[in-house]
Amino acid sequence: MAANPDSARGNRAPEFIVLKFGGTSVSTKPRWANIAALARARREEGARVVIVVSALSGVTDALKAICDRAAKGDAVADAADALVERHRAFVSELGLSEAPELAVTLERLRALCGRGGSPDSAAPDRSEEHRGFRPSHSDSDRQRTHLARGSLDWQAEVLALGELMSSSLGMRVLRTHGLDAGWIDARDYLCAEELPNQTDWAKRLSAACTPVPDPKVQAALASKPPVLITQGFIARARDGGTAILGRGGSDTSASYFGALLKAKRVEIWTDVAGMFTANPRQVRGTRLLQRLDYEEAQEIATTGAKVLHPRCLSPVREAKVPLFVKDTNRPELPGTEVGALVASEAPSVKAISYRAGITLVSMESIGMWQQVGFLADVFSEFKRHGLSIDLIGSAETNVTVSLDPTENLVNSDVLEALCADLARVCRVKVIAPCAAITLVGRGIRALLHRLAPVLAEFGRENVHLISQSSNNLNLTFVVDEAVAADMIPKLHALLIKTGAMRVDDDAVFGPSWEMLYGKLDAARTTSPWWRAKRDALIALARERSPRYVYDLDTVRGEAAKLARIAAVDGWFYAMKANWNPAVLRTLTDSGFAVECVSIAEVEALRRAVPGLSNERILFTPNFAPREEYEAAFAQGLWVTLDNLHPLEHWPEVVRGREAILRLDLGHGSGHHEKVVTGGAGSKFGLPLEQLEAFKARSKALGLRILGVHAHLGSGILDVAHFRERYGQLASLAESFPEGIAINIGGGLGVPARPDEAPLDLDALAAALAEVKSVYPQYKLWMEPGRYPVAEAGVLLARVTQVKRKGDYTYVGLDTGMNSLIRPALYDAYHAIVNLSRLDEPADTVCQIVGPICESSDILGRNRKLPQPREGDVVLIAQAGAYGAVMASRYNLREPAEEIAL
């Protein structure tokens, strides 16, 4: 390594790397050590370093509070004293023997706030001992100007002090770490531009610059110490005073310096590892976005993401400077790289975000139809009231616009005045509070056919406005604010499951938040059983293909996990998931009873497990013929009824019998709309509005209801769902005096994707125990199907052909939807691996398809696999449930045979 990293560059122009650190990153001693280490590492690359810092965490808010109080005429000296003491305490915490540069700025704060001398007396020290802290002539000019307390220019001077204090303090810290560090005033290099229609407030407190690469600035900074620290958030106003770049402006400052210096890159260091597909504090399973183009990042930042300020993208885009987002505390984690568009990238939703606090203004008039200038007239009213319009939706007689509170000073007085003026030309309606939910991704129009489940989710809510951007980068829905937050996790999951968000493209989508920060349950990181039996599985597939293979040890293990939930008195395995005789015997030997939905299933169960007692068989049909109910009652099984028809039309079948009543609680849930089994749109269960009629008819027939049951859907990973279902049924059970059991159904979810967290069985046990403690008189039953068997089964198939078609690589298998219909039927995701090349690099994005003559015969989309070849053995995981039982001989192709290990 060269002693001087700059020496190897010879006569070439200096190369700069700009690092930006936010308030949390500069507020503790360990984080300053990280900053120093990062600066040293960039110097070792041979680059000169410019560090842009925010104020210490919370300081800008405190300074803003001072400004607000001063504007009202209140005294603010005490508040200034508190900030002075905080910074002095931080000097002690950092172990600095002196910080004269900070002292100068602290005195300026005190003077501006009415403590001590006049602001003019607080001029910074210009002596050489403070090398790197030499203010410009413009700083001197600013201080000679008398500033009226509370005025906009005074507020700008006060707000700027947060960054001036942190940067002067930071220079001393960097030097204690052995770095040759200097200080520069951002206002010497960043000059605010005056924009058309800009208010006085915006000119001073929400300014913007338009920097371009400047060799003179590059040469000037190359003559200074190789590590420079400066301020975010501030620039020089046209009158020589201070201008503020607006909240989040430190990101923008870093971008401005990156453009001025034509930097090698700009690095935004914050408290997260980058930009994610959604807010990770709101949505489980969000994925790191490892690569975005400038426009996509701009849209994500503009539509609600807080990691980057929206203004910071334009300068680096124009200067073609890459921008990275990284975690200060965990610099080893992959971050987000923002750069130029990759032309070959397939369309994909990259993120879902939302903004709350949206106000809609709806304007309606028959007079606007074909009227020249109507929009110009109404929009001029928004301009006159200082309101910026965000989204626009129009019809022949209506125009609706949104006002984003991040860009407007929206209050009731402003809206009232606006509406009064607009009322002269149209009818006006204000709709608030709303939220804007936005899907962001390049080529969004090409994905509309994949968004049907997403649109169906919006169909359940009151959508006030839909806007599709003209740049084909976003699709926005404005809904009531009260429902938006709960919709985001559901929509994020649907985007992944439909393939609209192509998370298998690992060039773009990185690890999940849980994986990055160690919050993913260890159960999802253990090696699956089939890895240890790879050679045996390959041999089975080469002997004959396709084949389902079940590992019975895994079935026993999953059953044992459920058996440890003490609150459950009876486990009934839903055999429709897998009726393989070996699987049935394994589960009944493990203590499970069995739930059947047809008499044919009952007969198959009796053949597989002879001698199974009637009390261990639960018959839960749906729209079955009368004969099946008669047979089930005659055999002495637990029989479930779910509507009034048998009581009204077959009274002799149910008279004097005992049964379970299946109820529809009015809503459902699940991983796909086709597995939702609750609500008016579902055929299952007795609706609650018919409950009294059912009870009356039962009493008349002497039909004793011994339990109540509800099953609302499948694939559920949320413990709260089961607690809520149990509680609702328990309260309803009290109306049946002879009741002994509550059956809360199944639906226990099995995570399919590697970054999905499993259902927390400990939390489920605790939730069920909590409800049972209130209703101890009832036995608790559950009837899982998929959970005990899904992981235990795999489908083996062989590659028949590989075809390249446009941007797609199709990998054909010797079986398809005739063996496994779940992907076609439910958009279900199954992990797919090339078992023959398991440990080779996964470098090919593949569409895994079968031989069935249907466009929906796709087993997996956009899967990264080692380059497949004819004859390779492919394994499809989690195929132990709803695989062979749903198979067919469509196209006269035989489905996969079954083998139990």
FILOKOL-144764 format. One record per residue (C-alpha): residue in three letters; x, y, z. Coordinates in steps of 0.05 Angstrom, whole numbers, padded with zeros to 5 digits, always signed. Layout:
// residues N
ALAXYZ
...
// end
This chain:
// residues 901
MET+00000+00000+00000
ALA+00027+00069-00019
ALA+00045+00115+00039
ASN+00007+00170+00004
PRO-00055+00145-00031
ASP-00055+00205-00077
SER+00015+00194-00103
ALA-00005+00138-00150
ARG-00051+00183-00188
GLY+00006+00224-00218
ASN-00020+00283-00258
ARG-00090+00257-00265
ALA-00149+00298-00237
PRO-00162+00282-00164
GLU-00215+00229-00150
PHE-00265+00242-00096
ILE-00313+00198-00056
VAL-00369+00234-00019
LEU-00394+00202+00046
LYS-00457+00227+00080
PHE-00476+00211+00152
GLY-00543+00227+00183
GLY-00560+00249+00253
THR-00561+00180+00285
SER-00494+00165+00253
VAL-00459+00225+00284
SER-00490+00222+00353
THR-00447+00169+00389
LYS-00374+00156+00399
PRO-00375+00086+00368
ARG-00407+00112+00305
TRP-00354+00166+00297
ALA-00303+00109+00301
ASN-00341+00076+00244
ILE-00340+00141+00204
ALA-00264+00148+00214
ALA-00254+00075+00193
LEU-00295+00085+00130
ALA-00258+00149+00112
ARG-00191+00113+00121
ALA-00215+00056+00076
ARG-00234+00105+00021
ARG-00166+00138+00027
GLU-00135+00070+00017
GLU-00172+00066-00050
GLY-00132+00127-00071
ALA-00190+00175-00067
ARG-00197+00241-00030
VAL-00256+00241+00017
VAL-00311+00293+00029
ILE-00355+00277+00089
VAL-00423+00310+00093
VAL-00457+00308+00162
SER-00525+00323+00190
ALA-00535+00355+00258
LEU-00535+00309+00319
SER-00599+00270+00326
GLY-00656+00314+00349
VAL-00618+00379+00343
THR-00652+00404+00280
ASP-00720+00392+00312
ALA-00697+00432+00373
LEU-00672+00489+00329
LYS-00738+00488+00290
ALA-00775+00494+00357
ILE-00732+00554+00373
CYS-00750+00585+00307
ASP-00825+00573+00318
ARG-00822+00604+00387
ALA-00782+00664+00362
ALA-00832+00675+00306
LYS-00886+00682+00360
GLY-00842+00732+00399
ASP-00825+00683+00455
ALA-00757+00682+00489
VAL-00711+00626+00465
ALA-00646+00636+00504
ASP-00661+00578+00552
ALA-00672+00530+00494
ALA-00606+00553+00463
ASP-00571+00540+00530
ALA-00597+00469+00530
LEU-00567+00455+00462
VAL-00501+00486+00483
GLU-00498+00440+00543
ARG-00515+00379+00501
HIS-00457+00392+00454
ARG-00408+00406+00510
ALA-00429+00341+00543
PHE-00416+00305+00477
VAL-00347+00335+00474
SER-00332+00303+00542
GLU-00363+00237+00520
LEU-00317+00237+00459
GLY-00256+00249+00503
LEU-00235+00312+00466
SER-00187+00357+00503
GLU-00210+00418+00464
ALA-00259+00438+00410
PRO-00247+00512+00397
GLU-00283+00510+00330
LEU-00346+00483+00365
ALA-00341+00538+00418
VAL-00344+00591+00364
THR-00409+00562+00335
LEU-00440+00553+00404
GLU-00428+00626+00420
ARG-00461+00645+00354
LEU-00522+00604+00375
ARG-00525+00638+00442
ALA-00518+00707+00410
LEU-00572+00695+00358
CYS-00619+00671+00412
GLY-00608+00732+00457
ARG-00556+00705+00505
GLY-00490+00742+00511
GLY-00465+00792+00459
SER-00491+00810+00391
PRO-00487+00761+00333
ASP-00432+00804+00303
SER-00387+00790+00362
ALA-00389+00716+00351
ALA-00346+00714+00288
PRO-00305+00650+00280
ASP-00231+00650+00295
ARG-00190+00658+00231
SER-00122+00639+00260
GLU-00079+00585+00228
GLU-00084+00541+00289
HIS-00155+00528+00267
ARG-00132+00502+00199
GLY-00191+00477+00160
PHE-00241+00520+00199
ARG-00233+00586+00161
PRO-00299+00617+00141
SER-00307+00651+00074
HIS-00317+00725+00061
SER-00391+00712+00051
ASP-00396+00686+00123
SER-00368+00752+00147
ASP-00417+00790+00104
ARG-00474+00750+00132
GLN-00455+00765+00203
ARG-00450+00840+00192
THR-00522+00841+00171
HIS-00571+00856+00226
LEU-00620+00798+00232
ALA-00690+00809+00259
ARG-00704+00753+00308
GLY-00757+00706+00279
SER-00748+00730+00207
LEU-00736+00679+00152
ASP-00662+00697+00144
TRP-00653+00693+00220
GLN-00687+00625+00220
ALA-00640+00600+00166
GLU-00579+00623+00206
VAL-00605+00587+00268
LEU-00623+00523+00232
ALA-00555+00520+00198
LEU-00520+00518+00266
GLY-00537+00444+00277
GLU-00493+00421+00219
LEU-00440+00474+00233
MET-00434+00447+00304
SER-00432+00374+00285
SER-00382+00385+00228
SER-00334+00427+00271
LEU-00338+00374+00325
GLY-00328+00319+00274
MET-00264+00350+00247
ARG-00233+00344+00316
VAL-00257+00272+00323
LEU-00228+00252+00256
ARG-00161+00282+00275
THR-00160+00242+00340
HIS-00165+00179+00296
GLY-00102+00199+00259
LEU-00135+00227+00196
ASP-00109+00290+00162
ALA-00177+00324+00164
GLY-00200+00394+00148
TRP-00265+00433+00151
ILE-00300+00470+00095
ASP-00362+00513+00094
ALA-00414+00484+00047
ARG-00439+00554+00033
ASP-00374+00569-00004
TYR-00391+00517-00057
LEU-00466+00508-00059
CYS-00508+00567-00083
ALA-00584+00567-00080
GLU-00622+00580-00145
GLU-00683+00624-00147
LEU-00739+00585-00182
PRO-00802+00612-00217
ASN-00861+00621-00171
GLN-00818+00607-00110
THR-00843+00638-00045
ASP-00799+00677+00002
TRP-00804+00619+00052
ALA-00780+00569-00001
LYS-00723+00613-00023
ARG-00696+00615+00047
LEU-00719+00550+00080
SER-00730+00501+00023
ALA-00679+00521-00028
ALA-00649+00481-00086
CYS-00583+00483-00124
THR-00564+00461-00194
PRO-00491+00441-00189
VAL-00452+00415-00249
PRO-00382+00385-00249
ASP-00333+00442-00237
PRO-00258+00431-00247
LYS-00244+00494-00207
VAL-00279+00466-00146
GLN-00243+00400-00156
ALA-00176+00435-00158
ALA-00192+00479-00098
LEU-00211+00420-00054
ALA-00151+00380-00079
SER-00107+00433-00047
LYS-00138+00422+00021
PRO-00129+00364+00070
PRO-00147+00297+00038
VAL-00205+00285+00085
LEU-00254+00343+00088
ILE-00316+00349+00130
THR-00373+00396+00113
GLN-00446+00408+00127
GLY-00508+00380+00097
PHE-00573+00419+00095
ILE-00544+00488+00080
ALA-00525+00531+00021
ARG-00512+00604+00004
ALA-00572+00647-00013
ARG-00568+00697-00070
ASP-00562+00754-00021
GLY-00501+00722+00011
GLY-00541+00697+00071
THR-00556+00626+00090
ALA-00607+00582+00054
ILE-00634+00517+00080
LEU-00645+00458+00033
GLY-00706+00431+00069
ARG-00714+00372+00115
GLY-00673+00313+00091
GLY-00628+00362+00056
SER-00563+00329+00078
ASP-00574+00274+00027
THR-00582+00328-00025
SER-00519+00364-00002
ALA-00479+00300-00011
SER-00509+00292-00081
TYR-00492+00365-00097
PHE-00419+00355-00077
GLY-00417+00290-00116
ALA-00440+00327-00178
LEU-00392+00386-00168
LEU-00333+00340-00158
LYS-00354+00288-00211
ALA-00342+00239-00155
LYS-00325+00166-00162
ARG-00388+00154-00121
VAL-00432+00183-00067
GLU-00446+00140-00006
ILE-00506+00154+00038
TRP-00493+00122+00106
THR-00555+00113+00149
ASP-00585+00065+00199
VAL-00610+00013+00149
ALA-00575-00029+00096
GLY-00607+00007+00037
MET-00674+00015+00002
PHE-00724-00042+00011
THR-00785-00068-00026
ALA-00828-00039+00030
ASN-00820-00009+00098
PRO-00786-00066+00137
ARG-00815-00041+00202
GLN-00884-00050+00173
VAL-00878-00111+00128
ARG-00844-00178+00143
GLY-00802-00208+00087
THR-00783-00143+00053
ARG-00724-00151+00007
LEU-00663-00107-00001
LEU-00661-00072-00068
GLN-00589-00083-00088
ARG-00593-00044-00153
LEU-00639+00010-00178
ASP-00634+00060-00234
TYR-00638+00134-00217
GLU-00711+00142-00239
GLU-00735+00082-00199
ALA-00699+00106-00136
GLN-00729+00175-00148
GLU-00799+00147-00151
ILE-00790+00104-00088
ALA-00762+00163-00049
THR-00817+00210-00074
THR-00874+00163-00058
GLY-00859+00150+00014
ALA-00792+00116+00028
LYS-00752+00154+00081
VAL-00683+00127+00066
LEU-00666+00178+00013
HIS-00690+00249+00003
PRO-00724+00255-00065
ARG-00683+00315-00087
CYS-00617+00279-00080
LEU-00624+00235-00142
SER-00628+00288-00197
PRO-00557+00318-00187
VAL-00521+00251-00189
ARG-00564+00228-00247
GLU-00545+00289-00288
ALA-00471+00281-00270
LYS-00474+00205-00279
VAL-00446+00193-00210
PRO-00465+00126-00176
LEU-00499+00132-00109
PHE-00498+00078-00054
VAL-00540+00071+00009
LYS-00507+00033+00067
ASP-00514+00019+00142
THR-00464+00057+00185
ASN-00467+00006+00241
ARG-00462-00054+00194
PRO-00417-00032+00136
GLU-00406-00104+00116
LEU-00479-00112+00095
PRO-00495-00105+00021
GLY-00527-00038+00005
THR-00567-00007-00051
GLU-00530+00017-00113
VAL-00566+00071-00154
GLY-00540+00081-00224
ALA-00557+00083-00298
LEU-00613+00041-00328
VAL-00597-00031-00346
ALA-00632-00036-00413
SER-00642-00112-00413
GLU-00677-00115-00345
ALA-00746-00147-00347
PRO-00806-00107-00321
SER-00817-00115-00246
VAL-00849-00079-00188
LYS-00790-00059-00144
ALA-00825-00030-00084
ILE-00891-00013-00052
SER-00896+00050-00011
TYR-00948+00096+00018
ARG-00957+00167+00041
ALA-01008+00185+00094
GLY-01039+00254+00105
ILE-01061+00262+00033
THR-01117+00311+00018
LEU-01160+00304-00045
VAL-01197+00362-00077
SER-01253+00340-00124
MET-01280+00392-00172
GLU-01343+00378-00213
SER-01381+00419-00263
ILE-01418+00405-00328
GLY-01389+00470-00351
MET-01319+00442-00357
TRP-01337+00395-00414
GLN-01301+00419-00477
GLN-01291+00487-00445
VAL-01225+00519-00464
GLY-01184+00544-00405
PHE-01225+00514-00349
LEU-01166+00475-00320
ALA-01121+00536-00327
ASP-01171+00576-00286
VAL-01179+00526-00230
PHE-01105+00510-00226
SER-01089+00584-00221
GLU-01128+00583-00155
PHE-01082+00529-00127
LYS-01022+00571-00148
ARG-01051+00633-00116
HIS-01060+00596-00050
GLY-00989+00568-00053
LEU-01011+00495-00061
SER-00974+00445-00104
ILE-01014+00391-00140
ASP-00989+00320-00139
LEU-01036+00269-00172
ILE-01090+00286-00222
GLY-01151+00245-00244
SER-01200+00272-00295
ALA-01267+00257-00327
GLU-01313+00296-00373
THR-01344+00334-00315
ASN-01296+00322-00258
VAL-01224+00335-00240
THR-01195+00308-00175
VAL-01126+00326-00150
SER-01084+00308-00090
LEU-01044+00353-00045
ASP-00983+00321-00013
PRO-00969+00349+00057
THR-00894+00341+00047
GLU-00897+00395-00006
ASN-00953+00439+00020
LEU-00972+00478+00082
VAL-01041+00448+00081
ASN-01086+00471+00137
SER-01160+00483+00146
ASP-01155+00558+00134
VAL-01119+00549+00068
LEU-01167+00495+00044
GLU-01228+00536+00065
ALA-01202+00596+00026
LEU-01186+00553-00035
CYS-01254+00520-00035
ALA-01289+00586-00030
ASP-01253+00612-00091
LEU-01263+00547-00131
ALA-01337+00546-00113
ARG-01348+00604-00161
VAL-01336+00558-00221
CYS-01350+00487-00196
ARG-01375+00443-00140
VAL-01318+00427-00092
LYS-01310+00368-00046
VAL-01251+00356+00001
ILE-01235+00283+00017
ALA-01188+00273+00076
PRO-01151+00241+00108
CYS-01127+00195+00052
ALA-01065+00155+00037
ALA-01030+00142-00030
ILE-01006+00071-00041
THR-00956+00067-00098
LEU-00927+00009-00136
VAL-00859+00029-00165
GLY-00821-00007-00220
ARG-00797+00002-00291
GLY-00846-00022-00344
ILE-00906-00022-00297
ARG-00956-00024-00355
ALA-00927-00091-00379
LEU-00945-00121-00311
LEU-01019-00103-00309
HIS-01040-00174-00326
ARG-01004-00199-00264
LEU-01037-00149-00218
ALA-01107-00179-00217
PRO-01101-00204-00144
VAL-01073-00136-00124
LEU-01130-00100-00158
ALA-01179-00148-00124
GLU-01151-00127-00056
PHE-01164-00054-00074
GLY-01234-00074-00096
ARG-01251-00087-00023
GLU-01236-00014-00005
ASN-01260+00055-00024
VAL-01211+00077-00078
HIS-01217+00152-00090
LEU-01165+00160-00145
ILE-01121+00117-00189
SER-01061+00148-00225
GLN-01013+00113-00273
SER-00951+00155-00284
SER-00934+00179-00354
ASN-00863+00154-00346
ASN-00887+00082-00337
LEU-00854+00078-00268
ASN-00911+00077-00218
LEU-00984+00061-00206
THR-01017+00097-00148
PHE-01082+00084-00111
VAL-01111+00136-00063
VAL-01153+00104-00007
ASP-01178+00122+00062
GLU-01119+00132+00108
ALA-01149+00085+00161
VAL-01141+00023+00117
ALA-01076+00037+00081
ALA-01026+00012+00133
ASP-01061-00056+00139
MET-01063-00064+00064
ILE-00988-00057+00051
PRO-00966-00125+00079
LYS-01021-00161+00041
LEU-01004-00125-00024
HIS-00929-00138-00016
ALA-00942-00212-00008
LEU-00989-00213-00069
LEU-00938-00177-00112
ILE-00887-00231-00097
LYS-00935-00289-00106
THR-00961-00265-00173
GLY-00890-00254-00200
ALA-00902-00180-00209
MET-00845-00168-00160
ARG-00790-00214-00188
VAL-00754-00228-00123
ASP-00718-00287-00155
ASP-00676-00238-00195
ASP-00619-00235-00146
ALA-00582-00182-00186
VAL-00636-00134-00162
PHE-00668-00165-00101
GLY-00622-00181-00043
PRO-00633-00215+00024
SER-00694-00201+00068
TRP-00692-00153+00126
GLU-00697-00213+00173
MET-00638-00247+00141
LEU-00595-00184+00142
TYR-00609-00169+00214
GLY-00612-00239+00242
LYS-00687-00240+00257
LEU-00706-00300+00215
ASP-00725-00362+00254
ALA-00671-00414+00253
ALA-00722-00465+00229
ARG-00720-00433+00161
THR-00644-00435+00156
THR-00636-00510+00171
SER-00620-00556+00114
PRO-00681-00593+00085
TRP-00684-00668+00091
TRP-00676-00680+00016
ARG-00606-00650+00015
ALA-00580-00708+00058
LYS-00615-00758+00012
ARG-00595-00726-00054
ASP-00560-00786-00083
ALA-00618-00833-00067
LEU-00668-00784-00097
ILE-00628-00777-00161
ALA-00626-00853-00167
LEU-00701-00858-00157
ALA-00713-00805-00212
ARG-00666-00839-00261
GLU-00701-00905-00248
ARG-00769-00875-00264
SER-00794-00803-00271
PRO-00835-00766-00250
ARG-00842-00787-00177
TYR-00870-00760-00112
VAL-00825-00780-00054
TYR-00848-00773+00019
ASP-00801-00774+00078
LEU-00840-00805+00136
ASP-00790-00782+00189
THR-00806-00711+00170
VAL-00881-00725+00177
ARG-00868-00752+00247
GLY-00826-00691+00265
GLU-00879-00641+00242
ALA-00933-00679+00278
ALA-00892-00678+00342
LYS-00885-00602+00338
LEU-00960-00594+00336
ALA-00971-00645+00391
ARG-00932-00601+00439
ILE-00986-00547+00437
ALA-01020-00566+00502
ALA-01083-00525+00492
VAL-01106-00569+00433
ASP-01144-00631+00457
GLY-01155-00663+00389
TRP-01114-00660+00324
PHE-01153-00682+00262
TYR-01109-00689+00201
ALA-01145-00664+00139
MET-01130-00723+00093
LYS-01151-00685+00030
ALA-01080-00657+00033
ASN-01047-00725+00023
TRP-01083-00792+00028
ASN-01022-00836+00016
PRO-01032-00897+00061
ALA-00962-00893+00090
VAL-00973-00820+00108
LEU-01041-00835+00140
ARG-01012-00892+00182
THR-00954-00848+00204
LEU-01000-00792+00228
THR-01050-00837+00263
ASP-00992-00874+00297
SER-00970-00804+00320
GLY-01037-00794+00356
PHE-01074-00756+00302
ALA-01147-00767+00287
VAL-01169-00755+00214
GLU-01216-00706+00180
CYS-01251-00731+00117
VAL-01293-00691+00068
SER-01325-00749+00030
ILE-01347-00820+00044
ALA-01296-00843-00007
GLU-01242-00812+00037
VAL-01272-00848+00098
GLU-01268-00914+00060
ALA-01196-00901+00037
LEU-01177-00884+00109
ARG-01208-00949+00135
ARG-01168-00989+00083
ALA-01103-00953+00102
VAL-01114-00956+00177
PRO-01160-01015+00194
GLY-01191-01012+00262
LEU-01188-00936+00270
SER-01243-00919+00319
ASN-01303-00878+00296
GLU-01288-00824+00348
ARG-01223-00810+00311
ILE-01258-00794+00245
LEU-01288-00725+00232
PHE-01334-00720+00171
THR-01336-00648+00145
PRO-01370-00649+00076
ASN-01393-00590+00035
PHE-01454-00595-00011
ALA-01448-00671-00008
PRO-01508-00713-00027
ARG-01558-00738+00025
GLU-01531-00810+00021
GLU-01463-00789+00048
TYR-01493-00757+00110
GLU-01536-00819+00122
ALA-01474-00864+00116
ALA-01433-00820+00163
PHE-01487-00818+00217
ALA-01497-00893+00210
GLN-01423-00906+00221
GLY-01423-00863+00284
LEU-01373-00811+00258
TRP-01368-00739+00281
VAL-01412-00705+00228
THR-01408-00631+00210
LEU-01468-00592+00183
ASP-01458-00524+00150
ASN-01527-00500+00126
LEU-01602-00505+00136
HIS-01617-00550+00077
PRO-01609-00618+00113
LEU-01654-00593+00171
GLU-01707-00566+00124
HIS-01707-00621+00071
TRP-01679-00684+00105
PRO-01709-00680+00175
GLU-01709-00756+00183
VAL-01633-00758+00170
VAL-01615-00709+00226
ARG-01672-00721+00275
GLY-01645-00740+00344
ARG-01572-00739+00319
GLU-01510-00705+00347
ALA-01469-00659+00301
ILE-01418-00604+00295
LEU-01441-00537+00265
ARG-01394-00502+00216
LEU-01403-00427+00217
ASP-01383-00372+00169
LEU-01357-00315+00212
GLY-01366-00265+00156
HIS-01295-00260+00132
GLY-01238-00303+00107
SER-01164-00301+00094
GLY-01109-00342+00061
HIS-01050-00341+00014
HIS-01095-00338-00048
GLU-01167-00318-00061
LYS-01183-00390-00081
VAL-01166-00416-00012
VAL-01207-00365+00026
THR-01265-00402+00058
GLY-01302-00348+00095
GLY-01347-00290+00075
ALA-01408-00284+00031
GLY-01366-00300-00031
SER-01348-00368-00003
LYS-01393-00430-00006
PHE-01373-00455+00063
GLY-01408-00448+00130
LEU-01474-00425+00158
PRO-01479-00349+00156
LEU-01488-00318+00225
GLU-01554-00285+00204
GLN-01584-00355+00198
LEU-01559-00380+00265
GLU-01623-00367+00304
ALA-01664-00403+00250
PHE-01615-00462+00254
LYS-01621-00466+00330
ALA-01697-00464+00327
ARG-01700-00519+00274
SER-01648-00562+00312
LYS-01689-00557+00376
ALA-01752-00579+00339
LEU-01715-00640+00310
GLY-01679-00659+00374
LEU-01613-00647+00338
ARG-01558-00636+00391
ILE-01501-00590+00370
LEU-01439-00613+00408
GLY-01390-00565+00377
VAL-01379-00505+00333
HIS-01329-00501+00277
ALA-01299-00449+00230
HIS-01244-00453+00178
LEU-01231-00386+00143
GLY-01173-00401+00096
SER-01105-00433+00086
GLY-01032-00413+00088
ILE-01039-00367+00147
LEU-00975-00347+00184
ASP-01006-00296+00232
VAL-01019-00322+00302
ALA-01070-00267+00315
HIS-01116-00300+00263
PHE-01122-00363+00304
ARG-01132-00327+00370
GLU-01187-00285+00339
ARG-01221-00345+00308
TYR-01219-00383+00374
GLY-01248-00325+00413
GLN-01305-00313+00364
LEU-01325-00387+00363
ALA-01320-00392+00439
SER-01369-00335+00448
LEU-01417-00368+00398
ALA-01410-00437+00431
GLU-01442-00411+00494
SER-01509-00409+00458
PHE-01507-00485+00452
PRO-01516-00513+00523
GLU-01497-00584+00502
GLY-01433-00562+00466
ILE-01368-00596+00486
ALA-01318-00576+00431
ILE-01293-00517+00390
ASN-01260-00533+00324
ILE-01220-00475+00297
GLY-01202-00511+00233
GLY-01134-00512+00200
GLY-01098-00464+00155
LEU-01032-00467+00192
GLY-00985-00435+00142
VAL-00921-00465+00115
PRO-00872-00412+00090
ALA-00852-00427+00018
ARG-00801-00374+00002
PRO-00733-00375+00037
ASP-00743-00306+00067
GLU-00812-00320+00096
ALA-00814-00331+00171
PRO-00850-00393+00196
LEU-00912-00393+00239
ASP-00888-00383+00311
LEU-00915-00446+00345
ASP-00894-00422+00414
ALA-00933-00358+00404
LEU-00992-00398+00377
ALA-00991-00444+00438
ALA-00991-00383+00484
ALA-01048-00350+00446
LEU-01091-00412+00447
ALA-01077-00424+00521
GLU-01098-00352+00535
VAL-01166-00362+00504
LYS-01175-00431+00533
SER-01164-00404+00603
VAL-01227-00364+00593
TYR-01267-00422+00563
PRO-01239-00484+00597
GLN-01305-00521+00591
TYR-01295-00535+00517
LYS-01246-00582+00483
LEU-01204-00549+00429
TRP-01197-00584+00362
MET-01155-00566+00301
GLU-01152-00598+00233
PRO-01087-00582+00197
GLY-01075-00613+00129
ARG-01017-00579+00094
TYR-00975-00566+00156
PRO-00955-00638+00175
VAL-00940-00662+00105
ALA-00920-00606+00058
GLU-00846-00605+00077
ALA-00843-00681+00076
GLY-00857-00688+00002
VAL-00819-00671-00061
LEU-00834-00680-00135
LEU-00777-00707-00177
ALA-00777-00695-00252
ARG-00726-00696-00308
VAL-00708-00641-00357
THR-00733-00657-00428
GLN-00715-00594-00467
VAL-00685-00525-00458
LYS-00708-00468-00503
ARG-00687-00396-00508
LYS-00743-00348-00529
GLY-00730-00273-00527
ASP-00709-00255-00456
TYR-00734-00322-00428
THR-00702-00390-00418
TYR-00754-00445-00415
VAL-00736-00510-00380
GLY-00784-00566-00397
LEU-00797-00624-00349
ASP-00829-00692-00361
THR-00888-00672-00318
GLY-00927-00608-00303
MET-00994-00586-00279
ASN-01021-00657-00288
SER-00978-00676-00228
LEU-00975-00610-00189
ILE-01031-00561-00204
ARG-01020-00514-00145
PRO-00977-00463-00184
ALA-01029-00458-00239
LEU-01089-00459-00193
TYR-01065-00416-00135
ASP-01003-00381-00162
ALA-00969-00423-00108
TYR-00893-00418-00099
HIS-00852-00481-00092
ALA-00777-00480-00085
ILE-00744-00512-00146
VAL-00672-00538-00150
ASN-00631-00573-00202
LEU-00614-00634-00160
SER-00562-00658-00210
ARG-00523-00593-00205
LEU-00542-00573-00134
ASP-00475-00542-00115
GLU-00460-00507-00181
PRO-00471-00431-00188
ALA-00543-00412-00200
ASP-00531-00366-00260
THR-00591-00377-00306
VAL-00661-00347-00296
CYS-00709-00401-00317
GLN-00782-00411-00330
ILE-00797-00483-00307
VAL-00853-00512-00349
GLY-00886-00579-00362
PRO-00910-00617-00424
ILE-00985-00600-00417
CYS-01018-00562-00473
GLU-01038-00502-00431
SER-01005-00433-00422
SER-01014-00440-00347
ASP-00970-00503-00345
ILE-00915-00465-00308
LEU-00886-00495-00245
GLY-00840-00437-00229
ARG-00825-00368-00258
ASN-00759-00332-00258
ARG-00720-00384-00218
LYS-00645-00378-00214
LEU-00614-00447-00229
PRO-00549-00475-00253
GLN-00552-00480-00329
PRO-00599-00540-00339
ARG-00586-00596-00389
GLU-00629-00651-00416
GLY-00633-00708-00366
ASP-00619-00667-00304
VAL-00662-00685-00244
VAL-00703-00627-00218
LEU-00734-00626-00148
ILE-00796-00587-00131
ALA-00801-00578-00056
GLN-00860-00575-00008
ALA-00900-00620-00053
GLY-00925-00666+00003
ALA-00992-00630+00008
TYR-01043-00620-00047
GLY-00997-00651-00099
ALA-01014-00723-00118
VAL-01085-00716-00090
MET-01101-00662-00142
ALA-01066-00696-00200
SER-01100-00715-00266
ARG-01090-00751-00331
TYR-01101-00688-00372
ASN-01072-00696-00443
LEU-01071-00770-00425
ARG-01005-00759-00389
GLU-00998-00802-00327
PRO-00984-00762-00263
ALA-00925-00777-00218
GLU-00926-00841-00178
GLU-00916-00839-00102
ILE-00860-00870-00060
ALA-00854-00865+00016
LEU-00785-00870+00047
// end
